Amino acid sequence: MPPAQPSPDGSPDGALDGALERAREHLASAEKVTVLTGAGISTDSGIPDFRGPAGVWTRNPEAAKLVTLDAYVSDPDVRRRAWLSRRDHPAWDAAPNAAHRALVDLERARRLHAIVTQNIDGLHQRAGSDPELVIEIHGTLYEVQCLSCDDRGTMRAALDRVAAGEPDPACRRCGGILKSATISFGQTLDAAVLERAASAALMCDVLLAIGTSLTVHPAAGLVELASRAGARVV
């Protein structure tokens, strides 16, 4: 979408109103909308973002170690704290908010092509979005994966083991390091998932970005990809 132009009186409110009106027009005429969502869409559900004024890493920079692959693999204490962090994650008790529900309405109108989300909280699916349309490029909180043999299981089962006295549960198949099925810093993203996300950006006529700073790649690159393919970006 082109940058907002100032209103005749130069007021920022007028410029914002104009930008919102153009966004409504683009969405109203769209037939295939791909939505890119980031942490900001879930803050109204009680899940803090990461880099904002009250973000998780802003308030506690040490928390970033829990999602850094090298630190997780090399330090058992980091793994123990990471399991407790997953146990206490606000997503377990969070409810979808109006933004999540609006995307369900867009799907019911048969105009939603895909949701590409950077979030791991599962709130799109909980709101009623078709899981087949939700592309979780950073993985999911609700599963765990072995870093050695790739065996997967549920996060709930792993946390039950933590509660039973295993502070750092290992893979039951091979004894390897078990980790949430989420993408950490220094970890390679799933190529097949990225391919689906790129396809969703290329095939839409409008790409709607919600709650994302568009600073984290490769997700941020989807905007340019969609724009080059002729889509309007809102």
C-alpha positions, -999 to 999 in steps of 0.1 A, spaced: 0 0 0 14 35 -8 24 56 22 -3 77 38 -6 112 25 -12 141 48 -48 154 51 -56 188 37 -51 203 72 -19 184 77 -32 164 107 -18 130 113 -53 117 122 -65 127 88 -36 108 72 -43 78 93 -80 79 84 -71 80 47 -47 50 50 -74 30 69 -100 38 42 -76 26 15 -69 -5 34 -106 -12 37 -110 -8 0 -82 -31 -8 -95 -58 15 -131 -54 2 -120 -60 -34 -95 -88 -26 -102 -124 -35 -71 -141 -21 -58 -125 11 -27 -138 28 -22 -126 63 12 -123 80 9 -121 118 34 -114 145 34 -111 183 14 -79 183 -18 -97 173 -17 -117 205 -9 -89 231 -46 -83 236 -49 -119 246 -24 -113 274 7 -127 256 34 -101 257 55 -94 227 93 -96 227 108 -63 217 82 -37 227 84 -15 258 69 -43 280 83 -71 259 97 -103 273 133 -95 262 130 -58 270 122 -66 306 146 -95 309 174 -97 283 186 -130 299 154 -146 287 167 -146 251 192 -173 262 162 -197 266 155 -194 229 191 -195 216 200 -229 203 237 -229 213 229 -219 249 201 -245 250 223 -273 238 254 -265 258 239 -256 292 216 -279 312 205 -250 334 192 -231 304 172 -262 294 158 -265 329 147 -229 329 133 -232 294 110 -261 304 97 -240 333 92 -211 309 71 -233 286 52 -245 316 44 -210 326 37 -196 291 6 -174 290 -6 -191 259 -20 -221 279 -47 -199 294 -50 -173 266 -82 -168 246 -83 -155 210 -91 -118 206 -111 -98 181 -83 -98 156 -80 -136 155 -118 -139 152 -119 -113 123 -96 -136 103 -120 -165 109 -147 -142 94 -125 -136 64 -120 -173 59 -158 -179 61 -162 -153 34 -139 -175 13 -114 -147 8 -86 -159 31 -58 -177 12 -35 -184 41 -23 -171 75 15 -170 79 22 -166 115 54 -159 134 36 -169 166 38 -202 185 7 -197 206 -19 -216 185 -45 -188 189 -54 -187 152 -65 -224 154 -82 -219 188 -102 -190 172 -115 -214 146 -91 -209 117 -86 -240 95 -53 -255 107 -46 -263 70 -45 -226 63 -22 -216 92 15 -217 84 35 -216 116 70 -206 104 84 -205 139 68 -237 150 44 -245 178 45 -244 216 23 -275 218 48 -301 205 84 -311 214 111 -325 191 143 -344 197 173 -325 183 190 -359 175 164 -382 160 136 -357 152 111 -378 172 81 -356 181 56 -357 210 33 -334 229 45 -305 251 19 -316 277 35 -350 280 69 -335 284 57 -311 310 41 -339 329 76 -355 331 89 -322 344 62 -321 370 71 -357 380 107 -348 388 126 -347 354 138 -311 352 154 -317 318 135 -346 301 154 -364 274 141 -381 242 126 -415 251 136 -429 218 173 -421 216 182 -402 248 189 -370 229 181 -334 239 144 -327 238 132 -292 229 100 -274 221 91 -276 184 98 -239 180 125 -222 161 153 -208 183 180 -182 174 206 -201 154 182 -228 143 174 -234 107 138 -229 97 119 -258 81 124 -255 43 90 -270 35 72 -245 58 91 -216 42 82 -228 8 45 -228 17 48 -193 32 65 -180 0 38 -196 -21 11 -180 0 28 -146 -6 32 -151 -43 -4 -162 -49 -23 -136 -30 -38 -103 -43 -35 -86 -9 -10 -93 19 -22 -80 52 4 -77 79 -8 -76 115 12 -71 147 46 -76 132 75 -52 131 86 -67 98 122 -67 110 127 -105 114 137 -124 83 127 -144 64 91 -135 74 98 -98 66 109 -108 31 74 -121 23 61 -85 21 86 -77 -7 79 -111 -24 41 -104 -25 46 -68 -36 69 -79 -65 42 -104 -76 17 -76 -78 -1 -79 -45 -12 -49 -25 4 -48 10 -17 -35 39 
